[in-house]
Amino acid sequence: CNSNILDKVNPTQLSTETYFKTGTELVTGVNAVYAGWQGLNLYAREYFFVHDLRGDDMQPGGSQLEIQRAQLINGNQDASNQVANDVWQGLYRVIHRANVVISFAPGVTQGITEELRNRVVGEAKFHRAWCYYELASLWGGVPLYQAYATSPEESQPRATEDQVYELVINDLKDAVAGLPLKSAYSDTDIGRVSKGAAQAMLARVYMQRGNYAAAKEQLAALIASNQYKLTDAYADNFREENEFNTESVWEISFTEAFGGLNWSGDGNGINGEVTIRGQEYGPNAWRNLIPSSSLLAEFETQKAGDAKDDSRFKDSFYQVGDVFNNGRDTLKDVQGANPKISWKKYQKIYKATSENSQSGINFRVIRYAEVLLMMAECENEVGSPATAVSYINQVRDRKSVALPHYPTAKFPASTKAQVFDAIVHEKRVELGGEQIRNLDILRWRKQNKLAKEPITYFQKGKHELLPIPQNEINNNSKIDQKDQNPGY
Amino acid sequence: QDLLERRISLSAKNQDVESVFKRIEKQANVQFLFSREIIQSKRKVTYQATNEQLSLLLEHILAPLSLKYEVVGQQILIKREAVPVTLPQQNSTTQRSNEAAQDVQLTGQVTGDNGEGLPGVNIQIKSTNRGTTTDVNGNYKLTVPEGSGTTLVFSFIGYGTKEVAVGNQSAINVTLIADNKTLNEVVVVGYGTQRKTSLTGAIASVSDKEIGVLPVSNISQSLQGRAAGVTVTNNGAPGEAPIIRIRGVGTVNNANPLYVVDGVPVGDGSNVDPKDVQSIEVLKDASAAAIYGSRAANGVILITTKRSNSKKLSVTIDSYVGVQTAWRKLPLLNRDQYIAYGTDLLNNGDIYNGKPAGTSIPPRWQTGLDQPIYTGATQTFRQTDTDWQDEMFRNATIQQHRLELSGGNDVSKFYLSGGFFSQDGIMLGTDYKRGNIRLNSDHKLGKRVTLGQTLYLAYDSRRIEQNGGSIGTQIRNIINTIPYLPVYNPNNLGGFEGSKNVDGTDPSNPVRNVLLNSNTTQSNTVFSTFYVDVEILTGLKYRFQGGINIYNSIGRTVNPSYDSGPGGFASLSYASISQDRGQSVAPIYTNQLSYIKDFGKHTINATAVAEKQTSVFSNINLGGNNTITNAIIEPTNLTSPRIGAGRAESAILSYVGRLNYEYSGKYLLGLSFRRDGSSKYAPGKKWGNFPAASAGWRISEERFMKNIPAITELKLRGSYGLVGNNNIGDYGYQATLSSDPYYEFDKTTSIESQGYTIRKLANRDLKWESVAMTNVGIDATLLNGKFSVSVDYFNNLTRDMVLNRPIPPSMGYDEAPLANVGSVQNRGIELQAGYQSNKGALTWQLNGNISAVRNKVISLGDVGNTIFGGDWYGDNITKTEVGQPIGYFYGYKTNGIFQNQGEVDSWKAQYTDVVADKNSPLPGDIRYTDVNGDGKVDPSDKVKIGQFLPKFTYGTNFTAKWKGVDLTLFIQGVQGNQIYSTVKYNLEGMTRLFNAGTAVLDRWVREGQVTDVPRAVAGDPNHNARASNRFVESGSYIRMKNLTVGYALPANWLAPLGTSFITRARVYVSTTNLLTITGYKSGYDPEIGSFGGSSLTNGIDYGQFPQARTIMAGLQIGF
């Protein structure tokens, strides 16, 4: 017999020896990076949970919360917590895919311009940096892969937090340099990360590191680029018809056009471009998390002595008796705990009778409003409280909001500390339920800026970080039980 | 008559007739059929022949013995003179005078238990030497003395002897029962057959009678409890193959044995009609299995289908119809119990969340229970109490109908069968149907050439269990769903009710799941082989066999759109339809040379094989949504269509050599070697060598044993060898790119951009997994074949175990690489014994087997020495580590329930539970054990809390016949294993609001209460439901697998129907799983089937489809 018949090459799948040779092929590599965010373990489900359960914007909508989610909101998670572990896995999946692009990019010779190569590498580095920033915020020093692993022996030990941030900052600098402005993208590529997104992300990271001056530099450049402005209607930022609007700096795209939720959801497959957030939080759906009492109390109302009701309250929340489905239905009979108030942001029922396990509303990861508020905080930190206040007031000037400028009765906003209070307040009401608050708490706690610990179960020396997933410890020969985070 | 022209050289000096026959058999490759009584096997023969024609030689040898011969197929029947003969005897004078005075003519037919006439049966008048033998159709004529005192003795080699009193009958038809413990039994081995007496390997043989008795669709199911060392765990869903393990679990990887059907290795034998099967041989040790080299590590199951062995045309109808039911129901809460329990659960949850009790009571309970169940209904929720078990389980029919024909002439013989099998599942929405036709034939072409073929056509169709293999099984939905909800709601799209937000919980309606959604597979199989045997020289034979297995399948998934009304949780806004078509074509070519030769006392049997088997699998799948209508159930008129296709090819090249050497019929030696090359491995790693050696000593043939009459046969055997496992996917070593990821970058139109990335870590060092097998065994046959026993000890060491090596999630791959990691040892003892009694009208047999295997992981390379499996809400239930059996259950240990705050306080003074909430435990919560004594209850306190591998497994089969009545009782069981029951978690885990089992009525509510069920609190702050020994129960069971009572209608009843037409008729009633005794209470069945195809979740009851109890009636008619 001819033993050549033993040499079989997979006819259905491409191999690494032959692919990633052209610019077009390299672009498909970075496309896969974006798709990673659509996994159930990231934006389709667990990413918003891990932040919302850890922060103080949310409370359970009743007793129906699944056990692994109940653990996180009560702070009694252990290393087998599925929500946290899924997010860990999802973030590393994106990192791996980004590493594939970064590793192959220099070898691409055909059909590529340096501009395209820089853009694609910039996109990949943005994603890699964002993931490591999330990982470092949630878990501290984590295994650091700068190239994709080619054998099981190449697992990495925990790096220090500084080492992780060093890579994050370098990557984001490269991304800022390599990425085009948002306006340079055509409509068919509008979903890609732009220079502005990289600048905003780098600012977030610098602020996390306490380097407000460097952050300010990035934000200033972003603002000066004239690419963004606030939308007139606050609610436009959470609806499907207004995706990629002027305020949008960076968003994860979803669409119902390709079918329903892929419950094994790893961000793969031609369907599964949807998120289940609507059903998770929906007032006439599962209502697993509802706005916390402290968040509700944060909003300005005339009843509480403020000059004007903050319109963002009704744009953020549904109450029993509210109309939905373009005014056709009235909300009644919501399940679970009091208060009978639920999230409106990102809920599909503004135009539908009910939520289901799929929603095509894009997640706005970074809005220009956040950029302005970050800028305000940087200005305040580098010693210009007055400039800071002007940036906050820009947010309050939004047409649909139109609240009186600071200083107000409650927020005098004259000293650095008072301005900080105003920023904290404004961020909470402007960005509530947008997975910003938890990162802020982690940052401010670390920088001793919290007047009062907002998390009731918080236990020093434990709850700063999540436990390293048990399956990471079990399967990574370079990490063992003694490397676990304190308290777990 | 070519076989009579074969040339024989023989030199016999005063040797037993029987041993001379055996020497002739080996040289001429023929088989003699004879009765020891007829040939008087110890009579001596002296004869010298050189290259003499067999026919001449036989005449020369047989004539002095007053014997004749007749060729029947490939066999030579030795018989007496056709007319009654009378041998000289002392009292012959009286006999003769009686004969002369009062003889009557007696006629009849002797049949085997398959209903075919047996030629050459010795019939003797008891206490005389008078008698006769049956003709080629099994008919006989005999004159016997009139009077009531005469008894006939029917005997035939391979069958139990039978005595019948003549009385005043003039026709006596007798059925003889095959005695499969006889010494001349031929056993199918790879690439040939061997006499059982010459075997040196561990081979278990199961006959057609045992295979055919159970109403099952799959041949592996019929092996349960039949052979020592073969463990079969049934999956309950119709058409689903069982888990089959030979001598333990050798690998974390796919541990399924290799199936070889009529000489062709196939993926599994699952769609072969069990009733077409003549015999199944299970090759257990290396000396037997190494002939299949790289695929034999988990044992080999050889399936031989039926062929015709008689010229007589025989027609059989075989038909049964039965009903299956769930044999156990779990006690679940009814409506009122549910609301009372739920109120307690939610109130405790509110208190835990710092809210006033009552905050979380669902709106429906407060105001909605008195509303009609749907608009237009008169019944209210409060009047509804749905028993979801009754809704989901049903009395399901099972039936099989078959027609079998066989016969032929001296040149051509055929076996033809057609069958139809149909089984509904005991759970709604599952069924299996199969129609199949088989034609097997053999033809002689001249003197030295034989040709033959097999052709099997099967069509089957299966509706597959919804949600099987996911943790939300139908069983879980049945337990969880709400008793006050009706099943149906005509106002909802789709027509089913579902839980709504006002119910405060979101279980799925299991009836909707299974009736609305359907997932079916239809497949067609064409499986055919063709062979040519050419006898080149005497003893030297060339055989070519070609075979092809073509398998086409169409899978259809139809999920129509539906909703559960306003506020309903479950809905689908479009119909989702997909179709997956696959085709596999696997041709095989085998060239084989074999040589058998006697040199004096030396016998050599050598075989050489070159073989090539390839396989191409192609598939195409398409699907999409229909947003308009549910009426179209094929993938057409779709929005967002999806399409994909693929192909996978593999090839295996093999060279095989085997040499068996026998000295004087006493000393046996076997050597085999196989070299396999496989496309599945990386260049440089493709080829593997699999040698084996074995030896046997037939102690009973030694002179010093000859005069111990009690011992008929005693053999000691031993073997050692290497076998491999290539149960891995194609292209396992290649680094490939996946194009699965998609993303929409476009703002204006819906266009998805494709992404390419590496989702699977490749491993170019992948090589064969190998198992070194050692086996020592003893076979003994005692008391003239009445009692037989075999004992085997084995030690199998798996090396370079191939597994999807777990990699840390931080590597970012979606799939783990295949890698050679670690080794596993399986050691064990097997005992198989049988006894048969043929005295008088009652004949019976009792067979039993028992086996014990100890499984131990010897090494796991550098994988951190642990592999976790059995995902359960982010936790792992099984652990595999060095020094322990594969996949043992792993969790916390409970230590009672805190009865009061004082107990909690004093415990908290000493320990902390890092898993529990900071405010926990409270009275009513479970106290967990700090196993390692570090003052903390944490994951390091998780220990072994059970194992799925039983300490031993056993089966015993009793068959008896008395006149026309037959009885079969088959009992089978396992002992010493545990089950991890997630069903129990669903019944009494109490983590959030769902319906539950009545065990929660015993939940802790007050101090001093003696219970092992903790308090009910939504959110479970103490993690009372964490993986612990609370959910582990004994998995031992003993089960009456089969009880059959049959009755063969007497010939005179059939006479009015035309005796010449219907030759036999049997009616029977049969049951399966009539009685089960088990320590396992928290699930539907202790036989826990597979889940999601993983070897690391064995023994976890996720709510797999349970076994049914079947009661059926059948009819067999022969023409």
Interface residues (C-beta under 8 A of the other chain):
Chain A: C1 S3 I5 L6 D7 K8 V9 N10 P11 T12 Q13 L14 S15 T16 E17 Y19 F20 E25 T28 G29 V30 N31 A32 V33 Y34 A35 G36 Q38 P60 G62 S63 Q64 L65 E66 I67 Q68 A70 Q71 N74 G75 N76 D78 A79 S80 N81 Q82 V83 N85 W88 Q89 Y92 R93 V94 I95 H96 R97 N99 V100 V142 P143 Y145 Y148 A149 T150 S151 P152 E153 E154 S155 Q156 D187 T188 D189 I190 G191 R192 E243 F244 S253 T255 A257 F258 G259 G260 D266 G267 N268 G269 I270 N271 E273 Q279 N284 A285 W286 R287 D333 V334 Q335 G336 A337 N338 T353 S354 N356 Y457 Q459 P469 Q470 N471 E472 N474 N475 N476 S477 I479 D480 Q481 G487 Y488
Chain B: L345 L346 G349 D350 N353 K355 T359 S360 P362 P363 N501 V502 D503 G504 T505 D506 D563 P566 G567 G568 F569 S571 L572 S573 Y574 S576 A610 K612 T614 G624 N625 S640 R642 A645 G646 R647 A648 E649 S650 A651 L653 G677 S678 S679 P683 K686 D730 Y731 Q734 A735 T736 L737 S738 S739 D740 P741 Y742 Y743 E744 F745 D746 K747 T748 S750 I751 E752 S753 Q754 G755 Y756 T757 I758 R759 L761 A762 N763 R805 P806 I807 P808 P809 S810 M811 G812 Y813 D814 P817 A819 D862 V863 G864 T866 F868 Y873 G874 D875 N876 V914 V915 A916 D917 K918 S920 D938 P939 S940 T991 R992 L993 A1018 G1019 D1020 P1021 H1023 A1025
